[in-house]
Each structure stands twice: as C-alpha cells, then as structure tokens.
Amino acid sequence: MIPGYHDHEKFVQAHRQNLLREAEHQRQLAQLSQPDHGVLQRFMAIPALFLGGLRKRLQQQAKYRKQQETHRTAQ
C-alpha cells in the first residue's frame, strides 16, 4: 500500500504530539532543577542579618574601648 495524504497527515500530527510532549517534559525538568530564589534569599537573609548586627555591636564596642583609652590617657 502506498501512503497517501491522509496517512501523511496522521503521521505529522502524531509527530507534533510527540514533540509537544517532549517539550513539556523538558520544561518540567528545567523547573525541578532551578532553585526557588525566594526561599534561598530568605534562608540567606537570617545569617546576613545576624552577622550585620554582630558587626555593628563589635564596632560600637571597639569605639567605646577607644574612647575609654583616650579618656584614661587624658587624665
């Protein structure tokens, strides 16, 4: 049997459906491999805030100590 126009159309439609399924599968795989940046940012924000506060307190303590040393040497 020689394939006709109808057979060719069915083949083209089936091929198109396979390509669409494959593209959807690739899209889903890509979503799985990408981290959720919002969660990552929140996760990193907690240590960043802690370290920022610690840095500020250490700087204030160093400033206070320097003032105390300056005050003692002036007496």
PQR file of N, CA, C, O and H, with PARSE charges and radii, in Angstrom:
ATOM      1  N   MET A   1       0.832  -1.181   0.000 -0.4000 1.5000
ATOM      2  CA  MET A   1       0.000   0.000   0.000 -0.0000 2.0000
ATOM      3  C   MET A   1       0.877   1.244   0.000  0.5500 1.7000
ATOM      4  O   MET A   1       1.840   1.336   0.761 -0.5500 1.4000
ATOM      5  N   ILE A   2       0.543   2.182  -0.842 -0.4000 1.5000
ATOM      6  CA  ILE A   2       1.277   3.438  -0.946 -0.0000 2.0000
ATOM      7  C   ILE A   2       0.647   4.438   0.028  0.5500 1.7000
ATOM      8  O   ILE A   2      -0.563   4.661  -0.002 -0.5500 1.4000
ATOM      9  H   ILE A   2      -0.239   2.108  -1.461  0.4000 1.0000
ATOM     10  N   PRO A   3       1.482   5.044   0.898 -0.5600 1.5000
ATOM     11  CA  PRO A   3       0.913   6.010   1.846  0.2800 2.0000
ATOM     12  C   PRO A   3       0.351   7.214   1.100  0.5500 1.7000
ATOM     13  O   PRO A   3       0.971   7.742   0.178 -0.5500 1.4000
ATOM     14  N   GLY A   4      -0.823   7.627   1.518 -0.4000 1.5000
ATOM     15  CA  GLY A   4      -1.473   8.765   0.888 -0.0000 2.0000
ATOM     16  C   GLY A   4      -1.403  10.001   1.773  0.5500 1.7000
ATOM     17  O   GLY A   4      -0.706  10.035   2.788 -0.5500 1.4000
ATOM     18  H   GLY A   4      -1.327   7.198   2.268  0.4000 1.0000
ATOM     19  N   TYR A   5      -2.146  11.008   1.352 -0.4000 1.5000
ATOM     20  CA  TYR A   5      -2.169  12.287   2.059 -0.0000 2.0000
ATOM     21  C   TYR A   5      -2.685  12.106   3.479  0.5500 1.7000
ATOM     22  O   TYR A   5      -2.142  12.691   4.416 -0.5500 1.4000
ATOM     23  H   TYR A   5      -2.712  10.980   0.528  0.4000 1.0000
ATOM     24  N   HIS A   6      -3.735  11.298   3.647 -0.4000 1.5000
ATOM     25  CA  HIS A   6      -4.335  11.094   4.965 -0.0000 2.0000
ATOM     26  C   HIS A   6      -3.332  10.435   5.920  0.5500 1.7000
ATOM     27  O   HIS A   6      -3.235  10.817   7.087 -0.5500 1.4000
ATOM     28  H   HIS A   6      -4.177  10.823   2.886  0.4000 1.0000
ATOM     29  N   ASP A   7      -2.596   9.453   5.421 -0.4000 1.5000
ATOM     30  CA  ASP A   7      -1.586   8.788   6.250 -0.0000 2.0000
ATOM     31  C   ASP A   7      -0.478   9.764   6.656  0.5500 1.7000
ATOM     32  O   ASP A   7       0.003   9.754   7.789 -0.5500 1.4000
ATOM     33  H   ASP A   7      -2.675   9.143   4.474  0.4000 1.0000
ATOM     34  N   HIS A   8      -0.091  10.602   5.699 -0.4000 1.5000
ATOM     35  CA  HIS A   8       0.950  11.595   5.979 -0.0000 2.0000
ATOM     36  C   HIS A   8       0.469  12.581   7.046  0.5500 1.7000
ATOM     37  O   HIS A   8       1.234  12.932   7.944 -0.5500 1.4000
ATOM     38  H   HIS A   8      -0.481  10.610   4.778  0.4000 1.0000
ATOM     39  N   GLU A   9      -0.781  13.030   6.961 -0.4000 1.5000
ATOM     40  CA  GLU A   9      -1.355  13.953   7.956 -0.0000 2.0000
ATOM     41  C   GLU A   9      -1.362  13.319   9.340  0.5500 1.7000
ATOM     42  O   GLU A   9      -1.015  13.974  10.323 -0.5500 1.4000
ATOM     43  H   GLU A   9      -1.403  12.744   6.231  0.4000 1.0000
ATOM     44  N   LYS A  10      -1.756  12.044   9.426 -0.4000 1.5000
ATOM     45  CA  LYS A  10      -1.772  11.349  10.713 -0.0000 2.0000
ATOM     46  C   LYS A  10      -0.357  11.254  11.288  0.5500 1.7000
ATOM     47  O   LYS A  10      -0.150  11.435  12.488 -0.5500 1.4000
ATOM     48  H   LYS A  10      -2.038  11.512   8.627  0.4000 1.0000
ATOM     49  N   PHE A  11       0.605  10.969  10.421 -0.4000 1.5000
ATOM     50  CA  PHE A  11       1.991  10.889  10.864 -0.0000 2.0000
ATOM     51  C   PHE A  11       2.480  12.243  11.380  0.5500 1.7000
ATOM     52  O   PHE A  11       3.135  12.312  12.420 -0.5500 1.4000
ATOM     53  H   PHE A  11       0.437  10.822   9.447  0.4000 1.0000
ATOM     54  N   VAL A  12       2.166  13.307  10.663 -0.4000 1.5000
ATOM     55  CA  VAL A  12       2.582  14.658  11.057 -0.0000 2.0000
ATOM     56  C   VAL A  12       1.955  15.030  12.398  0.5500 1.7000
ATOM     57  O   VAL A  12       2.633  15.588  13.261 -0.5500 1.4000
ATOM     58  H   VAL A  12       1.634  13.251   9.818  0.4000 1.0000
ATOM     59  N   GLN A  13       0.674  14.730  12.582 -0.4000 1.5000
ATOM     60  CA  GLN A  13       0.002  15.043  13.845 -0.0000 2.0000
ATOM     61  C   GLN A  13       0.607  14.248  15.003  0.5500 1.7000
ATOM     62  O   GLN A  13       0.821  14.792  16.087 -0.5500 1.4000
ATOM     63  H   GLN A  13       0.124  14.277  11.881  0.4000 1.0000
ATOM     64  N   ALA A  14       0.880  12.981  14.778 -0.4000 1.5000
ATOM     65  CA  ALA A  14       1.479  12.153  15.827 -0.0000 2.0000
ATOM     66  C   ALA A  14       2.878  12.665  16.186  0.5500 1.7000
ATOM     67  O   ALA A  14       3.257  12.706  17.357 -0.5500 1.4000
ATOM     68  H   ALA A  14       0.706  12.539  13.897  0.4000 1.0000
ATOM     69  N   HIS A  15       3.628  13.048  15.168 -0.4000 1.5000
ATOM     70  CA  HIS A  15       4.971  13.581  15.397 -0.0000 2.0000
ATOM     71  C   HIS A  15       4.903  14.891  16.187  0.5500 1.7000
ATOM     72  O   HIS A  15       5.697  15.123  17.099 -0.5500 1.4000
ATOM     73  H   HIS A  15       3.320  13.014  14.217  0.4000 1.0000
ATOM     74  N   ARG A  16       3.948  15.733  15.821 -0.4000 1.5000
ATOM     75  CA  ARG A  16       3.767  17.014  16.530 -0.0000 2.0000
ATOM     76  C   ARG A  16       3.416  16.770  17.997  0.5500 1.7000
ATOM     77  O   ARG A  16       3.950  17.441  18.880 -0.5500 1.4000
ATOM     78  H   ARG A  16       3.304  15.545  15.080  0.4000 1.0000
ATOM     79  N   GLN A  17       2.526  15.818  18.263 -0.4000 1.5000
ATOM     80  CA  GLN A  17       2.156  15.496  19.644 -0.0000 2.0000
ATOM     81  C   GLN A  17       3.367  14.983  20.434  0.5500 1.7000
ATOM     82  O   GLN A  17       3.550  15.330  21.601 -0.5500 1.4000
ATOM     83  H   GLN A  17       2.093  15.273  17.546  0.4000 1.0000
ATOM     84  N   ASN A  18       4.178  14.164  19.791 -0.4000 1.5000
ATOM     85  CA  ASN A  18       5.392  13.679  20.460 -0.0000 2.0000
ATOM     86  C   ASN A  18       6.341  14.828  20.796  0.5500 1.7000
ATOM     87  O   ASN A  18       6.918  14.868  21.882 -0.5500 1.4000
ATOM     88  H   ASN A  18       4.029  13.882  18.843  0.4000 1.0000
ATOM     89  N   LEU A  19       6.497  15.753  19.865 -0.4000 1.5000
ATOM     90  CA  LEU A  19       7.363  16.906  20.118 -0.0000 2.0000
ATOM     91  C   LEU A  19       6.820  17.769  21.253  0.5500 1.7000
ATOM     92  O   LEU A  19       7.584  18.240  22.096 -0.5500 1.4000
ATOM     93  H   LEU A  19       6.028  15.721  18.982  0.4000 1.0000
ATOM     94  N   LEU A  20       5.504  17.979  21.280 -0.4000 1.5000
ATOM     95  CA  LEU A  20       4.896  18.766  22.356 -0.0000 2.0000
ATOM     96  C   LEU A  20       5.076  18.079  23.711  0.5500 1.7000
ATOM     97  O   LEU A  20       5.384  18.736  24.706 -0.5500 1.4000
ATOM     98  H   LEU A  20       4.883  17.597  20.596  0.4000 1.0000
ATOM     99  N   ARG A  21       4.885  16.764  23.751 -0.4000 1.5000
ATOM    100  CA  ARG A  21       5.085  16.018  24.997 -0.0000 2.0000
ATOM    101  C   ARG A  21       6.534  16.124  25.472  0.5500 1.7000
ATOM    102  O   ARG A  21       6.802  16.320  26.658 -0.5500 1.4000
ATOM    103  H   ARG A  21       4.635  16.230  22.943  0.4000 1.0000
ATOM    104  N   GLU A  22       7.448  15.993  24.535 -0.4000 1.5000
ATOM    105  CA  GLU A  22       8.862  16.087  24.884 -0.0000 2.0000
ATOM    106  C   GLU A  22       9.213  17.490  25.388  0.5500 1.7000
ATOM    107  O   GLU A  22       9.961  17.633  26.356 -0.5500 1.4000
ATOM    108  H   GLU A  22       7.231  15.834  23.572  0.4000 1.0000
ATOM    109  N   ALA A  23       8.681  18.509  24.744 -0.4000 1.5000
ATOM    110  CA  ALA A  23       8.937  19.886  25.179 -0.0000 2.0000
ATOM    111  C   ALA A  23       8.376  20.130  26.577  0.5500 1.7000
ATOM    112  O   ALA A  23       9.027  20.769  27.403 -0.5500 1.4000
ATOM    113  H   ALA A  23       8.073  18.393  23.958  0.4000 1.0000
ATOM    114  N   GLU A  24       7.183  19.629  26.842 -0.4000 1.5000
ATOM    115  CA  GLU A  24       6.581  19.781  28.171 -0.0000 2.0000
ATOM    116  C   GLU A  24       7.419  19.052  29.220  0.5500 1.7000
ATOM    117  O   GLU A  24       7.624  19.559  30.322 -0.5500 1.4000
ATOM    118  H   GLU A  24       6.655  19.110  26.171  0.4000 1.0000
ATOM    119  N   HIS A  25       7.891  17.882  28.876 -0.4000 1.5000
ATOM    120  CA  HIS A  25       8.737  17.124  29.795 -0.0000 2.0000
ATOM    121  C   HIS A  25      10.032  17.892  30.091  0.5500 1.7000
ATOM    122  O   HIS A  25      10.462  17.962  31.242 -0.5500 1.4000
ATOM    123  H   HIS A  25       7.724  17.470  27.981  0.4000 1.0000
ATOM    124  N   GLN A  26      10.639  18.455  29.073 -0.4000 1.5000
ATOM    125  CA  GLN A  26      11.864  19.237  29.261 -0.0000 2.0000
ATOM    126  C   GLN A  26      11.602  20.468  30.127  0.5500 1.7000
ATOM    127  O   GLN A  26      12.427  20.828  30.967 -0.5500 1.4000
ATOM    128  H   GLN A  26      10.290  18.398  28.138  0.4000 1.0000
ATOM    129  N   ARG A  27      10.455  21.111  29.922 -0.4000 1.5000
ATOM    130  CA  ARG A  27      10.095  22.283  30.726 -0.0000 2.0000
ATOM    131  C   ARG A  27       9.949  21.896  32.193  0.5500 1.7000
ATOM    132  O   ARG A  27      10.418  22.611  33.078 -0.5500 1.4000
ATOM    133  H   ARG A  27       9.785  20.818  29.240  0.4000 1.0000
ATOM    134  N   GLN A  28       9.301  20.770  32.449 -0.4000 1.5000
ATOM    135  CA  GLN A  28       9.121  20.312  33.829 -0.0000 2.0000
ATOM    136  C   GLN A  28      10.459  19.958  34.474  0.5500 1.7000
ATOM    137  O   GLN A  28      10.683  20.260  35.647 -0.5500 1.4000
ATOM    138  H   GLN A  28       8.919  20.189  31.731  0.4000 1.0000
ATOM    139  N   LEU A  29      11.338  19.325  33.722 -0.4000 1.5000
ATOM    140  CA  LEU A  29      12.664  19.009  34.260 -0.0000 2.0000
ATOM    141  C   LEU A  29      13.447  20.275  34.578  0.5500 1.7000
ATOM    142  O   LEU A  29      14.149  20.335  35.587 -0.5500 1.4000
ATOM    143  H   LEU A  29      11.156  19.080  32.770  0.4000 1.0000
ATOM    144  N   ALA A  30      13.332  21.278  33.728 -0.4000 1.5000
ATOM    145  CA  ALA A  30      14.035  22.539  33.965 -0.0000 2.0000
ATOM    146  C   ALA A  30      13.523  23.216  35.230  0.5500 1.7000
ATOM    147  O   ALA A  30      14.307  23.811  35.969 -0.5500 1.4000
ATOM    148  H   ALA A  30      12.761  21.229  32.908  0.4000 1.0000
ATOM    149  N   GLN A  31      12.234  23.136  35.488 -0.4000 1.5000
ATOM    150  CA  GLN A  31      11.676  23.735  36.697 -0.0000 2.0000
ATOM    151  C   GLN A  31      12.170  23.012  37.939  0.5500 1.7000
ATOM    152  O   GLN A  31      12.394  23.647  38.970 -0.5500 1.4000
ATOM    153  H   GLN A  31      11.597  22.652  34.888  0.4000 1.0000
ATOM    154  N   LEU A  32      12.342  21.712  37.864 -0.4000 1.5000
ATOM    155  CA  LEU A  32      12.822  20.954  39.017 -0.0000 2.0000
ATOM    156  C   LEU A  32      14.252  21.321  39.375  0.5500 1.7000
ATOM    157  O   LEU A  32      14.607  21.358  40.553 -0.5500 1.4000
ATOM    158  H   LEU A  32      12.160  21.197  37.027  0.4000 1.0000
ATOM    159  N   SER A  33      15.072  21.589  38.376 -0.4000 1.5000
ATOM    160  CA  SER A  33      16.483  21.846  38.636 -0.0000 2.0000
ATOM    161  C   SER A  33      16.753  23.275  39.077  0.5500 1.7000
ATOM    162  O   SER A  33      17.844  23.556  39.574 -0.5500 1.4000
ATOM    163  H   SER A  33      14.784  21.559  37.418  0.4000 1.0000
ATOM    164  N   GLN A  34      15.798  24.191  38.914 -0.4000 1.5000
ATOM    165  CA  GLN A  34      16.010  25.574  39.319 -0.0000 2.0000
ATOM    166  C   GLN A  34      15.556  25.764  40.758  0.5500 1.7000
ATOM    167  O   GLN A  34      14.422  25.431  41.101 -0.5500 1.4000
ATOM    168  H   GLN A  34      14.913  23.963  38.510  0.4000 1.0000
ATOM    169  N   PRO A  35      16.443  26.304  41.611 -0.5600 1.5000
ATOM    170  CA  PRO A  35      16.035  26.530  42.994  0.2800 2.0000
ATOM    171  C   PRO A  35      15.050  27.685  43.089  0.5500 1.7000
ATOM    172  O   PRO A  35      15.016  28.572  42.236 -0.5500 1.4000
ATOM    173  N   ASP A  36      14.264  27.651  44.129 -0.4000 1.5000
ATOM    174  CA  ASP A  36      13.339  28.748  44.388 -0.0000 2.0000
ATOM    175  C   ASP A  36      14.147  29.879  45.004  0.5500 1.7000
ATOM    176  O   ASP A  36      14.570  29.792  46.157 -0.5500 1.4000
ATOM    177  H   ASP A  36      14.292  26.930  44.821  0.4000 1.0000
ATOM    178  N   HIS A  37      14.362  30.942  44.234 -0.4000 1.5000
ATOM    179  CA  HIS A  37      15.221  32.027  44.688 -0.0000 2.0000
ATOM    180  C   HIS A  37      14.652  32.742  45.903  0.5500 1.7000
ATOM    181  O   HIS A  37      15.415  33.247  46.726 -0.5500 1.4000
ATOM    182  H   HIS A  37      14.019  31.013  43.297  0.4000 1.0000
ATOM    183  N   GLY A  38      13.331  32.798  46.036 -0.4000 1.5000
ATOM    184  CA  GLY A  38      12.721  33.440  47.199 -0.0000 2.0000
ATOM    185  C   GLY A  38      13.069  32.708  48.481  0.5500 1.7000
ATOM    186  O   GLY A  38      13.404  33.332  49.488 -0.5500 1.4000
ATOM    187  H   GLY A  38      12.711  32.388  45.367  0.4000 1.0000
ATOM    188  N   VAL A  39      12.990  31.393  48.446 -0.4000 1.5000
ATOM    189  CA  VAL A  39      13.332  30.595  49.625 -0.0000 2.0000
ATOM    190  C   VAL A  39      14.815  30.742  49.927  0.5500 1.7000
ATOM    191  O   VAL A  39      15.204  30.888  51.086 -0.5500 1.4000
ATOM    192  H   VAL A  39      12.718  30.886  47.628  0.4000 1.0000
ATOM    193  N   LEU A  40      15.637  30.706  48.897 -0.4000 1.5000
ATOM    194  CA  LEU A  40      17.077  30.835  49.086 -0.0000 2.0000
ATOM    195  C   LEU A  40      17.426  32.197  49.678  0.5500 1.7000
ATOM    196  O   LEU A  40      18.271  32.284  50.569 -0.5500 1.4000
ATOM    197  H   LEU A  40      15.321  30.589  47.955  0.4000 1.0000
ATOM    198  N   GLN A  41      16.792  33.251  49.197 -0.4000 1.5000
ATOM    199  CA  GLN A  41      17.070  34.585  49.725 -0.0000 2.0000
ATOM    200  C   GLN A  41      16.661  34.692  51.185  0.5500 1.7000
ATOM    201  O   GLN A  41      17.390  35.273  51.990 -0.5500 1.4000
ATOM    202  H   GLN A  41      16.106  33.181  48.474  0.4000 1.0000
ATOM    203  N   ARG A  42      15.495  34.135  51.541 -0.4000 1.5000
ATOM    204  CA  ARG A  42      15.072  34.174  52.946 -0.0000 2.0000
ATOM    205  C   ARG A  42      16.020  33.367  53.812  0.5500 1.7000
ATOM    206  O   ARG A  42      16.344  33.775  54.928 -0.5500 1.4000
ATOM    207  H   ARG A  42      14.903  33.664  50.887  0.4000 1.0000
ATOM    208  N   PHE A  43      16.465  32.229  53.311 -0.4000 1.5000
ATOM    209  CA  PHE A  43      17.386  31.379  54.054 -0.0000 2.0000
ATOM    210  C   PHE A  43      18.707  32.106  54.313  0.5500 1.7000
ATOM    211  O   PHE A  43      19.288  31.983  55.392 -0.5500 1.4000
ATOM    212  H   PHE A  43      16.202  31.898  52.405  0.4000 1.0000
ATOM    213  N   MET A  44      19.172  32.857  53.328 -0.4000 1.5000
ATOM    214  CA  MET A  44      20.430  33.583  53.477 -0.0000 2.0000
ATOM    215  C   MET A  44      20.250  34.888  54.245  0.5500 1.7000
ATOM    216  O   MET A  44      21.222  35.404  54.796 -0.5500 1.4000
ATOM    217  H   MET A  44      18.701  32.957  52.452  0.4000 1.0000
ATOM    218  N   ALA A  45      19.051  35.432  54.298 -0.4000 1.5000
ATOM    219  CA  ALA A  45      18.821  36.708  54.974 -0.0000 2.0000
ATOM    220  C   ALA A  45      19.010  36.581  56.478  0.5500 1.7000
ATOM    221  O   ALA A  45      19.498  37.517  57.112 -0.5500 1.4000
ATOM    222  H   ALA A  45      18.261  35.013  53.851  0.4000 1.0000
ATOM    223  N   ILE A  46      18.639  35.458  57.060 -0.4000 1.5000
ATOM    224  CA  ILE A  46      18.739  35.293  58.514 -0.0000 2.0000
ATOM    225  C   ILE A  46      20.197  35.390  58.980  0.5500 1.7000
ATOM    226  O   ILE A  46      20.483  36.182  59.879 -0.5500 1.4000
ATOM    227  H   ILE A  46      18.243  34.698  56.545  0.4000 1.0000
ATOM    228  N   PRO A  47      21.128  34.620  58.409 -0.5600 1.5000
ATOM    229  CA  PRO A  47      22.527  34.788  58.838  0.2800 2.0000
ATOM    230  C   PRO A  47      23.082  36.170  58.497  0.5500 1.7000
ATOM    231  O   PRO A  47      23.898  36.712  59.243 -0.5500 1.4000
ATOM    232  N   ALA A  48      22.649  36.738  57.382 -0.4000 1.5000
ATOM    233  CA  ALA A  48      23.143  38.061  56.999 -0.0000 2.0000
ATOM    234  C   ALA A  48      22.712  39.104  58.021  0.5500 1.7000
ATOM    235  O   ALA A  48      23.506  39.966  58.395 -0.5500 1.4000
ATOM    236  H   ALA A  48      21.987  36.299  56.775  0.4000 1.0000
ATOM    237  N   LEU A  49      21.470  39.037  58.475 -0.4000 1.5000
ATOM    238  CA  LEU A  49      21.002  39.976  59.492 -0.0000 2.0000
ATOM    239  C   LEU A  49      21.755  39.774  60.804  0.5500 1.7000
ATOM    240  O   LEU A  49      22.146  40.742  61.456 -0.5500 1.4000
ATOM    241  H   LEU A  49      20.825  38.336  58.171  0.4000 1.0000
ATOM    242  N   PHE A  50      21.954  38.530  61.184 -0.4000 1.5000
ATOM    243  CA  PHE A  50      22.691  38.234  62.413 -0.0000 2.0000
ATOM    244  C   PHE A  50      24.112  38.784  62.332  0.5500 1.7000
ATOM    245  O   PHE A  50      24.582  39.443  63.259 -0.5500 1.4000
ATOM    246  H   PHE A  50      21.636  37.744  60.654  0.4000 1.0000
ATOM    247  N   LEU A  51      24.793  38.510  61.218 -0.4000 1.5000
ATOM    248  CA  LEU A  51      26.173  38.973  61.070 -0.0000 2.0000
ATOM    249  C   LEU A  51      26.249  40.492  60.993  0.5500 1.7000
ATOM    250  O   LEU A  51      27.189  41.096  61.508 -0.5500 1.4000
ATOM    251  H   LEU A  51      24.411  37.974  60.465  0.4000 1.0000
ATOM    252  N   GLY A  52      25.265  41.107  60.354 -0.4000 1.5000
ATOM    253  CA  GLY A  52      25.237  42.572  60.298 -0.0000 2.0000
ATOM    254  C   GLY A  52      25.078  43.174  61.682  0.5500 1.7000
ATOM    255  O   GLY A  52      25.751  44.148  62.017 -0.5500 1.4000
ATOM    256  H   GLY A  52      24.501  40.616  59.935  0.4000 1.0000
ATOM    257  N   GLY A  53      24.195  42.604  62.487 -0.4000 1.5000
ATOM    258  CA  GLY A  53      24.011  43.082  63.860 -0.0000 2.0000
ATOM    259  C   GLY A  53      25.249  42.856  64.703  0.5500 1.7000
ATOM    260  O   GLY A  53      25.630  43.719  65.494 -0.5500 1.4000
ATOM    261  H   GLY A  53      23.648  41.812  62.215  0.4000 1.0000
ATOM    262  N   LEU A  54      25.879  41.704  64.543 -0.4000 1.5000
ATOM    263  CA  LEU A  54      27.105  41.396  65.279 -0.0000 2.0000
ATOM    264  C   LEU A  54      28.208  42.381  64.917  0.5500 1.7000
ATOM    265  O   LEU A  54      28.923  42.868  65.792 -0.5500 1.4000
ATOM    266  H   LEU A  54      25.570  41.003  63.901  0.4000 1.0000
ATOM    267  N   ARG A  55      28.343  42.669  63.648 -0.4000 1.5000
ATOM    268  CA  ARG A  55      29.363  43.623  63.189 -0.0000 2.0000
ATOM    269  C   ARG A  55      29.136  44.992  63.810  0.5500 1.7000
ATOM    270  O   ARG A  55      30.078  45.647  64.255 -0.5500 1.4000
ATOM    271  H   ARG A  55      27.762  42.273  62.937  0.4000 1.0000
ATOM    272  N   LYS A  56      27.879  45.420  63.836 -0.4000 1.5000
ATOM    273  CA  LYS A  56      27.554  46.730  64.402 -0.0000 2.0000
ATOM    274  C   LYS A  56      27.901  46.773  65.892  0.5500 1.7000
ATOM    275  O   LYS A  56      28.474  47.752  66.369 -0.5500 1.4000
ATOM    276  H   LYS A  56      27.113  44.888  63.475  0.4000 1.0000
ATOM    277  N   ARG A  57      27.554  45.711  66.625 -0.4000 1.5000
ATOM    278  CA  ARG A  57      27.857  45.674  68.062 -0.0000 2.0000
ATOM    279  C   ARG A  57      29.364  45.675  68.311  0.5500 1.7000
ATOM    280  O   ARG A  57      29.844  46.357  69.217 -0.5500 1.4000
ATOM    281  H   ARG A  57      27.088  44.915  66.237  0.4000 1.0000
ATOM    282  N   LEU A  58      30.108  44.916  67.511 -0.4000 1.5000
ATOM    283  CA  LEU A  58      31.562  44.882  67.675 -0.0000 2.0000
ATOM    284  C   LEU A  58      32.191  46.239  67.373  0.5500 1.7000
ATOM    285  O   LEU A  58      33.130  46.659  68.050 -0.5500 1.4000
ATOM    286  H   LEU A  58      29.718  44.362  66.776  0.4000 1.0000
ATOM    287  N   GLN A  59      31.675  46.918  66.363 -0.4000 1.5000
ATOM    288  CA  GLN A  59      32.192  48.250  66.042 -0.0000 2.0000
ATOM    289  C   GLN A  59      31.895  49.230  67.172  0.5500 1.7000
ATOM    290  O   GLN A  59      32.735  50.063  67.510 -0.5500 1.4000
ATOM    291  H   GLN A  59      30.912  46.577  65.813  0.4000 1.0000
ATOM    292  N   GLN A  60      30.702  49.134  67.754 -0.4000 1.5000
ATOM    293  CA  GLN A  60      30.347  50.014  68.864 -0.0000 2.0000
ATOM    294  C   GLN A  60      31.237  49.736  70.073  0.5500 1.7000
ATOM    295  O   GLN A  60      31.673  50.666  70.751 -0.5500 1.4000
ATOM    296  H   GLN A  60      30.019  48.457  67.479  0.4000 1.0000
ATOM    297  N   GLN A  61      31.506  48.462  70.345 -0.4000 1.5000
ATOM    298  CA  GLN A  61      32.379  48.114  71.471 -0.0000 2.0000
ATOM    299  C   GLN A  61      33.797  48.632  71.245  0.5500 1.7000
ATOM    300  O   GLN A  61      34.431  49.145  72.166 -0.5500 1.4000
ATOM    301  H   GLN A  61      31.152  47.706  69.795  0.4000 1.0000
ATOM    302  N   ALA A  62      34.289  48.494  70.017 -0.4000 1.5000
ATOM    303  CA  ALA A  62      35.632  48.984  69.701 -0.0000 2.0000
ATOM    304  C   ALA A  62      35.689  50.498  69.859  0.5500 1.7000
ATOM    305  O   ALA A  62      36.666  51.035  70.380 -0.5500 1.4000
ATOM    306  H   ALA A  62      33.774  48.076  69.268  0.4000 1.0000
ATOM    307  N   LYS A  63      34.658  51.176  69.417 -0.4000 1.5000
ATOM    308  CA  LYS A  63      34.599  52.637  69.552 -0.0000 2.0000
ATOM    309  C   LYS A  63      34.570  53.030  71.031  0.5500 1.7000
ATOM    310  O   LYS A  63      35.253  53.970  71.437 -0.5500 1.4000
ATOM    311  H   LYS A  63      33.864  50.740  68.993  0.4000 1.0000
ATOM    312  N   TYR A  64      33.792  52.322  71.827 -0.4000 1.5000
ATOM    313  CA  TYR A  64      33.692  52.605  73.261 -0.0000 2.0000
ATOM    314  C   TYR A  64      35.044  52.380  73.946  0.5500 1.7000
ATOM    315  O   TYR A  64      35.466  53.194  74.767 -0.5500 1.4000
ATOM    316  H   TYR A  64      33.237  51.558  71.497  0.4000 1.0000
ATOM    317  N   ARG A  65      35.724  51.273  73.608 -0.4000 1.5000
ATOM    318  CA  ARG A  65      37.039  50.994  74.193 -0.0000 2.0000
ATOM    319  C   ARG A  65      38.051  52.077  73.823  0.5500 1.7000
ATOM    320  O   ARG A  65      38.847  52.510  74.657 -0.5500 1.4000
ATOM    321  H   ARG A  65      35.381  50.611  72.941  0.4000 1.0000
ATOM    322  N   LYS A  66      38.008  52.506  72.567 -0.4000 1.5000
ATOM    323  CA  LYS A  66      38.936  53.551  72.126 -0.0000 2.0000
ATOM    324  C   LYS A  66      38.668  54.844  72.881  0.5500 1.7000
ATOM    325  O   LYS A  66      39.606  55.539  73.271 -0.5500 1.4000
ATOM    326  H   LYS A  66      37.362  52.155  71.890  0.4000 1.0000
ATOM    327  N   GLN A  67      37.391  55.174  73.093 -0.4000 1.5000
ATOM    328  CA  GLN A  67      37.049  56.377  73.858 -0.0000 2.0000
ATOM    329  C   GLN A  67      37.539  56.253  75.298  0.5500 1.7000
ATOM    330  O   GLN A  67      38.033  57.224  75.871 -0.5500 1.4000
ATOM    331  H   GLN A  67      36.629  54.608  72.776  0.4000 1.0000
ATOM    332  N   GLN A  68      37.406  55.062  75.887 -0.4000 1.5000
ATOM    333  CA  GLN A  68      37.863  54.848  77.262 -0.0000 2.0000
ATOM    334  C   GLN A  68      39.383  55.007  77.355  0.5500 1.7000
ATOM    335  O   GLN A  68      39.885  55.607  78.306 -0.5500 1.4000
ATOM    336  H   GLN A  68      37.005  54.273  75.422  0.4000 1.0000
ATOM    337  N   GLU A  69      40.114  54.473  76.377 -0.4000 1.5000
ATOM    338  CA  GLU A  69      41.568  54.610  76.376 -0.0000 2.0000
ATOM    339  C   GLU A  69      41.966  56.068  76.222  0.5500 1.7000
ATOM    340  O   GLU A  69      42.879  56.539  76.899 -0.5500 1.4000
ATOM    341  H   GLU A  69      39.707  53.986  75.605  0.4000 1.0000
ATOM    342  N   THR A  70      41.295  56.777  75.347 -0.4000 1.5000
ATOM    343  CA  THR A  70      41.583  58.194  75.136 -0.0000 2.0000
ATOM    344  C   THR A  70      41.279  58.977  76.410  0.5500 1.7000
ATOM    345  O   THR A  70      42.029  59.884  76.773 -0.5500 1.4000
ATOM    346  H   THR A  70      40.553  56.394  74.796  0.4000 1.0000
ATOM    347  N   HIS A  71      40.199  58.638  77.083 -0.4000 1.5000
ATOM    348  CA  HIS A  71      39.795  59.322  78.314 -0.0000 2.0000
ATOM    349  C   HIS A  71      40.813  59.055  79.427  0.5500 1.7000
ATOM    350  O   HIS A  71      41.127  59.961  80.199 -0.5500 1.4000
ATOM    351  H   HIS A  71      39.590  57.902  76.789  0.4000 1.0000
ATOM    352  N   ARG A  72      41.336  57.819  79.523 -0.4000 1.5000
ATOM    353  CA  ARG A  72      42.315  57.471  80.559 -0.0000 2.0000
ATOM    354  C   ARG A  72      43.648  58.173  80.332  0.5500 1.7000
ATOM    355  O   ARG A  72      44.277  58.641  81.281 -0.5500 1.4000
ATOM    356  H   ARG A  72      41.081  57.082  78.897  0.4000 1.0000
ATOM    357  N   THR A  73      44.076  58.246  79.083 -0.4000 1.5000
ATOM    358  CA  THR A  73      45.364  58.884  78.798 -0.0000 2.0000
ATOM    359  C   THR A  73      45.285  60.388  78.997  0.5500 1.7000
ATOM    360  O   THR A  73      46.300  61.027  79.272 -0.5500 1.4000
ATOM    361  H   THR A  73      43.565  57.866  78.311  0.4000 1.0000
ATOM    362  N   ALA A  74      44.102  60.959  78.863 -0.4000 1.5000
ATOM    363  CA  ALA A  74      43.940  62.403  79.044 -0.0000 2.0000
ATOM    364  C   ALA A  74      43.973  62.775  80.524  0.5500 1.7000
ATOM    365  O   ALA A  74      44.245  63.929  80.854 -0.5500 1.4000
ATOM    366  H   ALA A  74      43.278  60.439  78.639  0.4000 1.0000
ATOM    367  N   GLN A  75      43.706  61.838  81.412 -0.4000 1.5000
ATOM    368  CA  GLN A  75      43.676  62.158  82.854 -0.0000 2.0000
ATOM    369  C   GLN A  75      45.023  62.213  83.439  0.5500 1.7000
ATOM    370  O   GLN A  75      45.167  62.468  84.634 -0.5500 1.4000
ATOM    371  H   GLN A  75      43.485  60.900  81.144  0.4000 1.0000
TER
END
